[in-house]
Each structure stands twice: as structure tokens, then as C-alpha cells.
């Protein structure tokens, strides 16, 4: 396995922002997938291709690349008003607040009565998925499979990366603005009329869950795939009394301030979605967690089956639509959930389990998970500059960061080998470093942030050590606050807040100290290294600006930026580089 190296950057070095803290280490130097339907997919949808010939054809308004009924600018004031309303529902309590446990879960049923959604929910054929890692991927695979089988699907996931409408997908496409606004005001006005001192408005996630139920019932979806937001037992999605099938993805240590500090306690919260008489499936779990899941299933007299990772050979010549070796267990769980849903609802007749399922798995798409996005901004200015590519993955637990590191290292390794082969063919090889076919040097950089409730002492070592073991060492680490902290659910996060230079960077400085201690611990006494430098930026736009200037000033360098630690950070980066 070739070790990725980075020679000192050529050309002038960009000057950090005056407020940027530089570590003592040596300092050397649009494509948007907005829906699961591409232009070619839309063309096929008009043909007789079974994969997209839905029983309920997509509305004309949703057959656009953005999935919008009309351009966003056509109604900015109304949309901004909706976002302000949603922001008002965000509580100021932290996730670690003990009052969050339970949080008067039964109030959800009062809200359902106000919205007259009780019967509508009972008619939905729901697939309910909880877990620590892989919930979004499993739900995405499941939705794609059943859509490929010809069913009208509704998918509710969280969080969104750029636009709140991403959380609500109809037939694989985020809900169009007209339908989103109509359903939003329908729910908002009724709840505002019936709530007050005796019953407050639902919190942010609860309102979004109620909105999802309203949308899916109004659109008469044939299957609703609901991803649990947090935990399971007290999650807003758990008002579904009789789902068709339940799934538990891989469990790990996350949200311990709410769910408990042992895998057993965490598993107990996740198993809260199990219902008597409803079949359940789980990914392989650590013994402590599995014991709790089995006990909960036994007490409810339901079958709990453990799935095995999907054999890649079963896909034939196709590949999973979501990258990473961990996706094979998510795909396997999605197959089990889809198969059970088809059988239980009496819809398995006429379904080609091999062809339709493989098609669904290969066409699944989910932003912010093992996603590679070249930055086109600098290239528009000058085609003869160093490359800047973002590798985005919203991993935020120790286990998922290890998987992220494996994916990133694998992609760089394959790219390096392919580039070296091409370089040899074109006689571009030079001495030292790892040139690609254009004679450019690779420079891996980490762009990182995580929520303050998480322990960077567990996160960063898992990421860095895995990358190092696989031959990838980060030249520099950049630490930034999430832009969405300031913008809530606002549409525009392109500019930092007016007081960005006075932002509280104490958490980012803490992350930097953890990084520096980690780098020093890996070095031999007296060793100097071109790797491991770090910067703290007061805002994400300043960090992106620095990266772009670095690419402009170092034309023989290929900057490969891994963005991870927070899905919010990933969404903020996507929003900025597409601006």
C-alpha cells in the first residue's frame, strides 16, 4: 500500500486571517445532486422503464432538477417567513439537559388530535428505523428499493444539509415548495389556534414530524419510511402504533447525555420502537446491546432477526449507490425491511427481488455521506491552478469516523495508484512525493468540527489513527464553528455573522489542542514533520477562502479536504461551495 506523501507546497503561501490561530507545527503549504432523478432519469420516467414507472406518476412540478414547483425567488418572503416560524420552535435547552428525557412525549398525541391525523397515521404503511449509525443510509436504500419496485414512497429523514425540504421526499425527490408551504401553513395555523398557556406549540423536531405525517397522508404514499430523530422510545416518530416492520441499525456511543452512558441503556432506548406483533430486524450488535434488544423483543413476543452484510457478488456488475464498506450491512438491513414490507402488505407478487432490489440499491443517493465534490470556484478563474476537492462525510461517532477514515484513505489510495499508472504511461513521474498524471502533489487536509456534547478525545484519535494506519497523514487540520449555529434553518449561510471576529472559539481551540497533543504523541522525540499543522478560523467562509487562495497560489498541489465530524458542517460546506 503506497504511503501518501505531500511535498512542501510550491509558490507563495497564503497568509492566515489575523484572528486565525496557527499551531507551532511546520506550516507549508457544481455538481449538485438535488434529487435522486437526473435528467436521464426523468427521460426514462417518461418511457416504460419499470424502475421509474410509478403507480402514481410524479407531479409535473416535481420533475425538475431542484424538485421545486416554482423557483425559490418566486416567493422569498413567504418562504423566509416559514423559516422564521420554524426557528421560533427551536428550544434553547441543550441536549444534555436532563429535562429532555421523555419531555412529555404524550403531548404528541394531543397535537395529532388537533391536526386530525390519528386515522391518517393508522392508515400509513410505515417502516420505522432507529439506530446510532447508518439510519439515513438504511432508510435511503429502503426507499430506493421500494420505489424501484414501483411504489409511491415517502421518506422522512434528518437533519437536512441545505434546505429544510430535504427532510420530506416524495418518490425520491424533496417536496416541491408549493406543497411544502401548503402543508406547513395547514399544520401551523391549526396548532397556533389550539395551543397556548395550557399546551405550548410543539418543539422544532416534533413539528417537522407532524408535518411529515400530514404530507405523506395528503400525498397518499404507499409506503412511509420514517427515520428516528433521537433515541426511539420518546422520539416524535414513535407515535406510529402499528408500523409494518422495524429496523435497528448499528449501535454505538452517541447522545449519551440523553440515552445513557452504556450500550445497554442506549439499546433500551432504541428498542422503544418495537411493537407487539411487528417483525423487527437488526444489524449485528455488540453483545451488551444485543442482549437488551433480544430481551425487549422477547417480552413483546416478536421475532428479532439479525442480518448479515450483503455479499458484493450478489450485485453482479452493479455497485451500491452509497460508498463505503459499512454500507453493505445497511443495504442488507434495507433488503430485509423491504422484503418484509412487501410480504406483509401483500405486494410481493410480480416483484423481481433480484432485478428490482439491485436497481434500487445501485441508484440510492444521499448527500453528505461519502460524497466527493470538486470545488469549481477557483477553476472558473483559472484552469491552470491547483485542484481543490472536498470529501464530505457527516460521521460524528467514534465508529462512524473510523469508517469515514477507511473510505477517505481508500479513495485516495485508488486515485493515487491510478494517477501513478497514468503518470508512468505519460512519462510524468518525478522524484519524490506522489504526483498524479498532471504532475501535482497530493495534500490531505482535515476540516473538522463536532458538537460540544461529544468527546474529541474519542473522535479525533479514531479518525487520525485509522488514516495513518492506511497510509494517509493530514498535512493540516482546520477547525471552524458550524455556520448553521447562527442561521438556524435559514436559507442563506453564505456570510458569517456580523460579529464573526468576536465569535466564541473556545470549543474550536479545545479541538485544536486535542489535535496537537495527538500529533505530538505520534512523533518520535526530536522529530520534525511537515504534517500535523493546524489553524482555527472564526468562520467557515474564511476557511473556504483560505483553501481557495491556497489552491490558487500552489498550482502544483492537489488539495484533498476531508470534511467530517458534523452533518451540520457538511451541509454548511455544501451550501458555500455551491454558492
N, C-alpha and C positions, 0 to 999 in steps of 0.2 A: 504494500500500500504506500503510495507516494506521499511524502510529507509536504503539505502546502507551506510554502515559504513566501515571504514578502521582502524584497529588497527595499532599502530606503527609497522613499518617493523621490522622483526626479522633478526638477523645476522648483519654482518658488513655493514656499509653504504658506498656506492661508493663515492669517492672523486671527486667533480666537477673539471672541467678543470680550470686551473689558471685564465683564462680570463672570466670564467662564472660568471655572477653577480647573487648572491643569495639574495633573499629578506629577510627581517627581520623576516618573519613568521617562525614558527617551521618547521624544515627540518627533517622529518622521511621518514623513507623510502617511398612447394610453389606451394601454389596453385596459378597458373596463369590462368585467363580466357582471352585468347588472341583472341578468336573469339566466335561467337555465335554457333559454331559447336563443340561439344565434340566428343570424339572417338565414343561413342554410336550413336551420331547424324550422323556421317559420315557413319557408318554401315547402319543406317536407310535410308540414302540418296541413297544407292545402292539398296534398296528394293523398294516396291511400295507405301511406306508411302507418302500420298498426301502432308503432311506438307513440305517435302523437295524434292519432285519430281518436280523440276522446269522445266518450258517450255524450258529454256536454261540451261542445266546442268552446274554445276560449272566446270571450267577448272581443269584439274588434278593437276596443280601446286597449286591451292588454296585449295585442300583437305588435307592440312597439318595442324597440330595443330597451327603453327605460321602463317599460311596463306601466306607463302613465296614460291616463285618459287625455290629458292635455298638458302642455309644457308647464313646468313649475312656475315660471314667471307669469303665467296667465292669472294666477291668483295668489300672489305672495302675501298679501295682508291676511287673508283668511288662514292660510297655512301657518304663517307665523303666529297667529292668534291661537291656533290649535297647539302649537309647540309651547307657547306660554302657559296655556291651561295645563298641559301635561307636566311642565316644570313645577307648577304650583303643588303638584301631588307628591313631589319628592320630599320625603321626610328628612329632617336634619339629624336624625339619630344615626349613629354609626352601626355598622354590622355587629360590632362587639357588644352593643347594648343588650343587657340581659332581658330587657322588655321585648326583644324581638321574638323570643321563643314562644310559639303559639300565636301571639299577637292577635288574640280574639279571632281565631280562624273562622268561627261560626258566623261572623258578620258577612262572610262571602255569600251565605245562603239568603241573608236579608237583601243584599244587592241583587241577587238573582231574581228574587220576588219582585223587586221594584222594576226590573227590566223585563219581567215576564219571560224569563229564559229557562225556567225549570224544565218544562216539557221539551223545549228545543234541544237542551243538552242531553236529555234522556234518549232522544232520537239519533243523536250523533254516534257514529260507529268509530270510537276513539281507540287509538294506540297511544299508550301512556309510557313515557320513558324517563327514568331518573338515573342518577349516577354522578360520579365525580369527573371522569374523563371520557370524552367520546360521545356525549349526549347529542350534541349538534350534528356530528358526523353520522351517527346511527340513525337519527331522525331523517337526515337528508338522504341517506341511502334508501331508507324505507319508503319515503315519499317518491323517490325516483323510480323504484321498483314498481310500486302500485300504479304510478302514472304510466309507466311503460306497458303495464297490463291493461290500460285503457280506462282507468277510473279517474273520476274528478277528485282531486286531492286538496286538502287544506293543511298547511304546515305552520305551526306556531313555535318560534324559537327565540332565544335571547342570548346575549344582547344584540342590538343592531350595531353595525360598524359605521355607517354614514347616515342613512335615512331611517327614521322610525318605521317606515312601511316595510322594511326588510323582514320584520318580525312576522308579518302576515303574508303568506304566499298561497296563491290560488293556482293550481296546476303548474307549480314550479316558478311562478312569476310573482314578484312583490305586488301587492294590491295597488291598483291604479288610484290616483289622487281623488277622483270623483267619489269612488266607492268608499275610500278611506274617510273622507270628510263627511259623507252622508251618514255612515255608521258611527263615526265619532260623535257628531252632534246629537244623534239619536240617543246614544248612551249618556252623554254628558248632560243634556238638558233634563232628562228624566231623573238622573241621580241628583242633580242640583236642586230640583224641585222637591224631592222627597228626603233630602238629608239636611242636617242642621246640628244643633247642640246635642240632640238625642242620638244622632247617628251621623258621624262625620263622613265626608267623601272618602271613597276607597283610596288607598295609597297607590303610588305610581304603577307598580307591577300588577297589583290586583285589578286596577282599571284596565290595563292592557290585556289581561287575561279575559276579563268580561267582554272587552271589545272583540277579542278573537272568537269567543263563543258566538257573539252576535253576528260577526262576519260570516263564519262558517255555516251557521244555521240559515242566514239570509241567502247565501250562495248555494245552499243545498249540496254541499260537498258529500261525496260518498264515503270518504274516509278522512278523519281529522287526526293528524299526528301532533301530539302535544308534548313538548319538552318541558320538564320540570325546571322551574327557575332556581330554587334553592332548597335542598333537602328533599322533602317528599310528603311527609305526614301533614305538615302545616302549610305546604305550598298552595298557592291560589289555584293551580291547575287540578288539585286533588278534590275539587268539588264534583268531579265526574264519579258517579257512584257505581256505574257498571261499564267500564271500558271493555273492549273486545279482548285485548291482550296487553300485558305489562312487560316492560323490559328494564333491566338494571345493567348499566354499562360498568366499566372498570371502576372500582372504588379506591380512594386514596385519602390522604390527609389534606383537607381543604375546608374552609369555613368552620374551623374547629371552635371558634369563639361562639358559634351558634349551635352547631351539630354535635359537639362533644370532642374530646381530645383522644379518643381511641377509635380504632376501626370498627369495633363492635357497636359503639354508640352511633357512629356515622351510618353504619349499615342499618341500624334500627330505624333511623330517620328516613333513609331511602326506601326501606321496605314498607313504609307507611302508605305507599301507593298500591300495595297488594289488596285485592278484594276477593271475598269468598266466591268461589266458583269461576274465577277468572284465571286462565292459564298465565304463567309467568316464565320468563327466561332471564338468564343472567350470563354475563361474561365470566370467565374464570376469576375467582377472587382469592385473596389471602385467607388462610384458614379461619382467623378470628372473625372476619366479615362473613364468610360463607356459613359459618355455624349459626350466626344470627339470622341470615336470610332463610336458611333451611328451617329453623325453628319457627320463624314467623309464618312461612308457607304452610308448615305442618299444622299449626294452630288454626289456620284458615281452611285446612283440608283442600289445598290446591297443589297442583303439580308445579315444581320448580325445576326446570331443566337447564343444564349448563351447556353452552355452545362451545365448540372448538373453533380455532382460527380457520378461516377459509383457505383451502389449498389453491394457490395461484394457478395451478394447472387446470382447475375447473373452469377458469375463464377463457380457456382456449387462446385465441390470438388477441383477446381484449385485455385491457388493464383497468384497474379501479380508477374511477374518476377523481378520487381523493388520494393524494400521495402519502407515503409513509408506511412502514411495516406494521404499525399498530392499527392501521385501517382494516386489516384482514379480520381482526376479531370484531370490529364494529360492523363490517359487511356481513359477517356470519350471523351476528345478532339481528341485523336488519332482515336477513333471509328468513330467519325463524319467525320473527314478528309478522312479516308479510305473508308467509305461508299459513300461519295460524289464523290471521285475519281472513284470508281467502277461504279457508276451510270452514271457520266458524260462521261466517256470514253467508255461506253457500255460494260463493263466487269463484270457486276454483275450476269449475267446468270451462273448458275451452282455453285455459291459460297454459301457455308453453313455459313451464318453470325454468327450463334451461335458457331458451332464447329471450324471453321477456325479462327474466331476472338478470341475466348477464347484460342486456341492453341497459337496464336501469342502473346497475352498479357502475357500468362504464361511463354513463352520462351524468352521474351525480356531480354536482358542483357546489362548493361552499367557500365563500371568500374568507380570507384571514386564517385559513388552515393550510399550511404547507403551500403557500402561494408565492409565485415569483413574478415580480413586476419591474420591468426596466423603467428607469426614470427618463422620460422623454424631454424634459425641460432643457437641460444643457445641450442635448443633441440637436434641438431646434436652433440653437445659437451657432453651433459649430459642429459639423460632423466629424471633425478630426480631433476629438478630445478623448480623455479617459472615460471609461464606461462607469456608470453608477446603476447598480441593480439592487432592489430591495427584496429580501427573502422574509416573508411575513408569516408568523405563526403565533396565535394567541395563547400559547401554553402558559400556564400560571400555577402549576403544581410541580413538585419535585419530579414526579413520574412523567408528566407530560413534557417537561423541559428536557428530560433525558431523551425522549422520543424525538423532540424537536432537534436536539443536537445531532442525533443519528441521521435524521433527514437532511439537515443542512450539510453535514460532513459528507454524506453520500452524494448529494447533488454536486458539491464542489469537487469531489474526487472524480466522479464520472466526467464532469466538464473539463477537469484538468487533464485526464487521460485522453479524452477526445481531442482536446486542443493540442496536446503534445504530438499526437499522431498526425494531426493536420500540419503542425509546425514542421515535423520531420519531412513530411511529404513536400512542403513548400520551401524547405531549407531555411526556416526562420529561427531554428533553435540557436540560442545564445548561451553562454556560460552563466551558471548561477540562476537561482530563482526558479519560478515555474511559469515560463512565458506561454501565452496562448498563441493561436495561429496568427495573431496580428503583432506578436512580439510584446504584449503587455504583461505586466506583473499583477498577480492576484494580491488583494489586500483585504482580508476578512475584518469587518468592523461590527461591533455589537452596539445596537441601540436599544436601551433597556429601561423599563420602569415596572414596578409592581405596586399593588395596594399596600398600604402601611400595616394592614392586619396580617400580612404574610411575612414569613421569616426569610430574609435574603440569605441567611446563613445556610438554609436548606436548599434554596433555589439556585443561587449562582454557582456553588461548587458542583452541583449535579450537571449543570449546563456546561461549564468550562471544562471539567474533568472528562466528560464524555467526548467533547470535541477534541481535546488534547490527545486522548487515547486513540482517536480515529485520525489523527494527523493534522488537525486544524487548530491553529493558535490565533487568537484575535490580536490584531495589530493595535487596536484601540477600542475602548469602551466609552460610549456616550450615555449619560444619564440625564433624563428630562422629566418634567412633570407632564401628566396627561393633559392635553388641550381640553378634552371634554369635561374636565373638572370645572372649568369656567363656563362652558357653554351648555351644560345640561343636555337637553335634547335639541338644541338649536341646530339649524341647518348649516350655518356658516362658522367654521372654526379655522378659517384661513389666517386670521391675525391673532396675535397674542393679546391678552387683556391689556388695557392701558397702563396698568401698573406692573407689567411683567417683570421689570427690572427689580421691583421690590417684592417679588413673589417669595413665599417661604420655600426655600430649597433645602431645609434641614433633612428631609427624607432622602432626597437625591444625594446629598453629601454623605448620609449614612450608607447608602448603596455604594458610593464610591470608596468609602473606607473598607467595606467588606471586600470589594473588588481588589483594592490594593493589597490588603492582607493576604488574599487568596493568591495573587500573582507572586508576592514575595515568598510565600510558603513553598511555591513550586520551583523557585530558583535556588541554585547552589550558592553558598556563601561567596561573595565577591563577584558573582556572575552579573554581567550587564546584558541586557536584551533589548532588541528593537520592538519587542512585543509588550503588551500589557499597559500602555499608557491610557489615561482616562481624562475625560472632560465632563463638566457639569454645565448644562445650558439652562438659562432661566425660562426658556420656552421652546417648544418643538419647532416652530418655524425658524428660529435661529439655528437650531441643529441642522435642519434640512438645508438652510442657506450655507452653512459651513461645509456640508458634504458636497453640495453642488460647486462651490468655489474650489474645493479640493480636487474635484474631477476636472474642472476647467484648467487648473494650474499644474496638474500632473497627468500629462497626456499619455504617458506610457504605463499608466496604472489602471487596473480594473477594480473598482471599489465594490465589494460584495457585503451588503449591510444586512445583518440578521436583526429583525425587529421582533421582539418577543417579551414575555413577562406579563402582558396585559392585553386583552382583546380591545380595550378602550384605546390603548396606544396604537395598536394595529389599525383600528378604524380611523384614528386621527391622522396617521401617516398616509393612509389611502386617500383620505379627503384632501390632504395637502398636495400630494404629488399628482393628483388628477386636476388640480385647480387650474 
